[in-house]
Amino acid sequence: MAAPGKVVPFRLPPLPTIGEIIKLFRLKAQKQLSQNFLLDLRLTDKIVRQAGELKNAHVCEVGPGPGGITRSILSAGVEQLLLIEKDPRFIPGLQILSEAAPGKVCIVHGDILTYKMEKAFPKHLKKNWDDEPPDIHIIGNLPFSVSTPLIIKWLENVSKKDGPFIYGRTQMTLTFQKEVAERLIANPGGKQRSRLSIMAQHLCTVKNCFVIPGEAFVPKPEVDVAVVHFTPLVQPKIQQPFELVEKVVRSVFQFRRKYCFRGLETLFPQDGRLKRTEQLMMTANVDPTLRPFQLSMSQFRNLCDTYRKMCDEDPSLFAYSYREELKQNKKMRNLLKNQPEQTEKS
């Protein structure tokens, strides 16, 4: 019996192992969903520790699968655990965990890419953006197929302070293919520096925690996996709308091996393209002969700020699409090419 006034740490009762759950419900990882199970509870505990202090916290786990990380989260003494699982085969195994932790677990059969997280947690947990992060955490061993679109979606939510970030600077601890993790943390000049590096680092402090070898997963993926922790910044490094920053960054990295001037040209219509690109680079004080991966965050900030002023002066500019113009030009060339044949026939 516990001493008076002493809080007894939460412990799960004896349960079937993850391997036994997989056998019991005949669970098999589906390659098309890029599923890989992590069975080693020492590693799942290590992932959960990267999230920080979870005692009495509210946690959302993305894609819990057979429930390895779920057990580690519950063992950390959380107040509430929301599980969002797309694959219905895993629900019965998760219900066993729910019954073992009465009142702590809520299971949602749904897709995290479309699930509305604005009402996922109690209102009293909300904090001001300038305050310390709320007692809310997102944790997940993400399938490779969904990891990049999901983090881009959440970064947009960070920028707009909606979705799971309506509660404040909600922290995330997520797994990624090692190469994707390297892109997320890459510094200027690094070979992995990419659009993802800029979009993540201008909005969050991004920390690569540790690497899990592929052999630890069942089935073994062809690559290693990295655990990455995100804490949204109080002030983004580029104070412009998400869509504008993404458009500029995407344009710069469109021609990764060429000078950044080439990518920035695609922000402007063919008529006056050269003059406007020169104006952008000169005003932003960016050397046009730098490669995209060499640009610093402050240089991206200058480019975005200058492009915003140009869009304010010409409101049609932001709606311009380089790809759409290419498509229209190709269509016109095909029409002109076919015209002589039609004239001869007539």
Long-range contacts (C-beta under 8 A, 24 or more apart in sequence): 9-77, 10-74, 10-75, 10-77, 10-101, 11-75, 12-71, 12-74, 12-75, 12-97, 12-100, 12-101, 13-100, 15-71, 15-96, 15-97, 15-100, 16-96, 18-66, 18-67, 18-68, 18-71, 21-66, 21-67, 21-93, 21-96, 22-66, 24-93, 25-89, 25-90, 25-92, 25-93, 27-66, 27-89, 27-90, 27-93, 29-218, 29-219, 30-87, 33-86, 33-87, 33-143, 33-145, 34-143, 34-144, 34-145, 34-146, 35-65, 35-87, 35-143, 36-141, 36-143, 36-217, 36-218, 36-219, 36-220, 36-221, 36-225, 37-65, 37-66, 37-68, 37-217, 37-218, 38-68, 38-69, 38-141, 38-212, 38-216, 38-217, 39-68, 39-218, 40-68, 40-216, 41-68, 41-71, 41-72, 43-212, 43-216, 44-68, 44-69, 44-71, 44-72, 45-72, 45-75, 46-210, 46-227, 47-72, 47-139, 47-141, 47-173, 47-175, 47-227, 48-72, 48-73, 48-76, 48-139, 48-173, 50-173, 50-209, 50-210, 50-227, 50-229, 51-137, 51-139, 51-171, 51-173, 51-229, 52-137, 52-171, 54-78, 54-137, 56-135, 57-135, 57-136, 57-137, 58-82, 58-121, 58-122, 58-125, 58-135, 58-136, 58-137, 59-136, 59-137, 59-138, 59-139, 60-84, 60-117, 60-120, 60-121, 60-136, 60-137, 60-138, 60-139, 60-164, 61-138, 61-139, 61-140, 62-112, 62-138, 62-139, 62-140, 62-142, 62-150, 62-174, 63-112, 63-140, 63-141, 63-142, 63-143, 63-146, 64-90, 64-94, 65-90, 65-141, 66-90, 66-93, 67-93, 67-94, 67-97, 68-141, 69-139, 69-140, 69-141, 70-94, 70-97, 71-97, 73-139, 74-100, 74-101, 74-104, 74-105, 78-104, 79-104, 80-104, 80-105, 80-106, 80-121, 81-105, 81-106, 82-106, 82-108, 82-120, 82-121, 83-107, 83-108, 84-108, 84-110, 84-112, 84-115, 85-109, 85-110, 86-110, 86-111, 86-112, 112-140, 112-146, 112-150, 113-146, 113-149, 113-150, 113-153, 116-163, 117-163, 117-164, 117-166, 118-162, 118-163, 118-166, 120-164, 121-167, 125-167, 126-166, 126-167, 126-168, 127-167, 127-168, 127-169, 128-168, 129-161, 129-168, 129-169, 129-234, 130-234, 131-168, 131-169, 132-169, 133-168, 133-169, 133-170, 133-171, 133-231, 133-232, 134-167, 134-168, 134-169, 134-170, 136-164, 136-167, 136-168, 136-170, 136-171, 137-170, 137-171, 137-172, 137-173, 138-164, 138-170, 138-171, 138-172, 138-173, 138-174, 139-172, 139-173, 139-174, 140-173, 140-174, 140-175, 141-175, 141-225, 142-174, 142-175, 142-176, 144-176, 144-177, 144-180, 144-221, 147-174, 147-175, 147-176, 147-177, 147-180, 148-180, 148-196, 151-176, 151-184, 151-196, 151-200, 152-196, 152-199, 155-199, 155-200, 155-203, 155-204, 155-242, 156-242, 158-203, 158-204, 158-232, 159-203, 159-236, 159-241, 159-242, 159-245, 160-242, 165-232, 169-231, 169-232, 169-233, 169-234, 170-232, 171-229, 171-230, 171-231, 171-232, 172-229, 172-230, 173-209, 173-227, 173-228, 173-229, 173-230, 174-227, 174-228, 174-230, 175-212, 175-225, 175-226, 175-227, 175-228, 176-225, 176-226, 176-228, 177-221, 177-223, 177-225, 177-226, 178-211, 178-223, 178-224, 178-225, 178-226, 179-223, 180-226, 181-208, 181-211, 181-226, 181-227, 181-228, 182-208, 182-226, 184-208, 184-228, 185-228, 186-293, 188-293, 188-294, 188-295, 188-296, 188-297, 189-293, 189-294, 190-293, 191-293, 193-292, 193-293, 193-294, 194-253, 194-256, 194-293, 195-246, 195-249, 195-250, 195-252, 195-253, 198-245, 198-249, 198-297, 198-300, 199-245, 199-246, 199-249, 200-230, 201-237, 201-297, 202-236, 202-237, 202-238, 202-245, 202-297, 202-300, 202-301, 203-232, 203-233, 203-236, 203-237, 204-230, 204-231, 204-232, 204-233, 205-230, 205-231, 205-233, 206-230, 237-297, 237-301, 238-297, 238-300, 238-301, 238-304, 238-305, 239-301, 240-304, 240-305, 240-308, 244-304, 244-307, 244-308, 244-311, 244-318, 245-300, 245-304, 247-318, 248-300, 248-303, 248-304, 248-307, 249-300, 251-322, 252-292, 252-295, 252-300, 252-303, 253-292, 255-292, 256-291, 256-292, 256-293, 257-291, 258-291, 259-288, 259-289, 259-290, 259-291, 260-286, 260-288, 260-290, 260-291, 260-292, 260-294, 260-295, 261-288, 261-289, 263-292, 264-303, 266-322, 267-307, 267-317, 267-320, 267-322, 268-317, 268-320, 269-320, 269-325, 270-325, 270-329, 276-310, 279-310, 280-306, 280-307, 280-310, 283-309
